Amino acid sequence: MSNKRDEIMGLINEAHASGASQLEACKVIGMSERTLQRWKQPDNAADGRIDAQHVPANKLTQIERQRIINTANKNEYADLSPAKIVPKLADTGVYIASESSFYRVLKEAKQLQHRQKAKPDRQVKKPRALTATQPNQIYTWDITYLPTQVKGIFLYLYLVMDIYSRKIVGWQVHREESDVV
């Protein structure tokens, strides 16, 4: 990176020595004149963005992180998400960390995947597949809403169809939807 920086500074200095203004030379390259001024400072030899490693002043300590994990693993909170743990703690007058901190720490500890009470496994039986091999073996039905001239009022078309041939074998139109024929 410093090679590129030195090359750019050399080109700008060459242009400036040839009579061009420093501002115009910077504009041609597409950088701010202020950036060039910063680069020329002796204590600014390297790009500070690459090596910038600063620790936030309010970063959680290892003891605070462990306290969050211990609290979340207590029996009374073990099946709750951080969105429910933090308000419950606040109700008792205890503040350990924010909800987002709880989420972050539990995610890093891989304890965030499933915190709710698990339901027992249910065996769901699939309905057996029916296959029609000829007409008049299997029928299906549907109700279609037919609009009328009055907005919001419909007629109901009851339709029975043969699955194999897809032919309509019966239909009726009613003013109201009902399970009574």
N, C-alpha and C positions, 0 to 999 in steps of 0.2 A: 504494500500500500504506500509506503514512504517513497518508493521509486516513482510511482505515478505522481505523487505529491511534488517530488523534486522536479520531475519533468514539467509539470504544469507551472510551478513557480519559475523555472528557467525560461519557459516560453513567454510568460507574462513579463519577466524582467527584461528579456530580449526586446519585446515589443515596446516596453517603456523606454528602454535605452535608445531605440530607434525613433522616438518622438511621439509615440502613441500614449494617450492617457491611460493610467492604470485602470480606471473605471471602465473605459471602452474595451481594453484588453480582457478584462474579467467578463464583460458582457458577451464578447465573441466566444469565449470558452463556455459560457453558460453557468457562471458561478458568481457569488456575491463578492464584492470587494472586501467586505468585512471578514469573510472566510479567509481570504488571502492574508489580511492583517493578523488574524489569529494564528495562521500557519507560521508566520514570520517570528512570532514570539519564541524565545529560546526554550522556555519550559513546556512548549506545546509541540514537541518534535514528532510525537506519534498521535494517531487518531484515538482520542479518548473514548469514543463510543464502542470500539471493539473490546477494549480491555476493562470497560466499566463494570465493576463488581461491587455494588454497594448493598449492604444489608439494611433492611428497613429497621427503623428505631423501635417499632412496636412488634417485631417478629416474636412469635410464640417461642418460649423456651421449651426444652425437652420435658421438663417437669409439667408445664402447662399442657403440652400435647398429651402426655401420659394421663393427666387428670381428665382430659376430655374423653379419652378412650375408656378409662376406668368408669367414668360416670355413664357413658353410653352403654357399657356392658353390665351395669347393675340390673338386677332382675326386674325392677320396676320400669326401666327404660329400654331393655334389651330388644323389645319388639316395636319400638317407636322410631320414627324418622327424626332427624334433627329439627325439622319444622315443628314437631310436637314436643321434643325434649326441652328446647330452650324456653318456650312459654311455661311449661310445667315447673322448670327450675325457677323462673321468674316469679311464679305464684308463691313459691316458698321463700322468696327473697334471696335466691342464690344466683349469681352471675359468674359463669366460668368463661364463656366466650360467645361470640356472635354465632348466629345460625350458619352463616357462610363458613366461618372457621370450623365449626363442627363438621360440616359437609366435607371441607377440604382435608381435615385430619383423618376422618373416617375413610375417605376415599383412598388416601395414601396408605392407610393401614388395611385396605381391602376388606372393610367391614360395612360397606354401604350397599352391597348388592341386594340383599333381601333382609329387611329388618322387621317386616310385619309377621304376625302369627301365620304360620303355614296352614293351609286347609288340607285335610286328608285327601289323598289321591282317590279320584272317582274313576271307576271303570265305565266309560261311556260306550254303549253298544251301538255300532253303526246299523242303520236300518238295512235290511237285505235289499240288494239291488233287484229290481224287477225288469225283465226284458220281454218285450212283446215280439213273438215270432210270426204272428199272423193277426189279421184284423179281429176286433171284438174280444180281445183278451184283457187289455188294460185300458181304463178310461181315466181322464183327468178332468178337472173342472176349474172355472175361474169366474170371478165377478168383475165386470167392467162398468165403470161409471160413465153414463152418457149424459152430457150436458143438455139442459133444456133452454127454452127462451128466457126463463127467469134465472137471474144470476144466483148461484148457490144452491139451486135445486137440481137434482139429478134423477135419472131413471137408472135402474140397475139391471144389467144384462147378465143373466146366469147362463153359462155356456158349458156344455159337456162335450169332450172331444176324445176320439179314439187315438191312442198314442201311436200305434203302428202306422195307420193310414193318414193320420192327422185330419181326418174328416170330422165335421161337426155332426154329432149324433143326437143332440138335443139342445134346445135353448128356450129361455123365457125372459120376458121383460117385466119388471115389477116397479111399483112406485116407491117402495121402501125395502131396505135390506133386512132380511129375516132368515132364520134357520128353519122356519116352518114352511113346508111346501103347500 
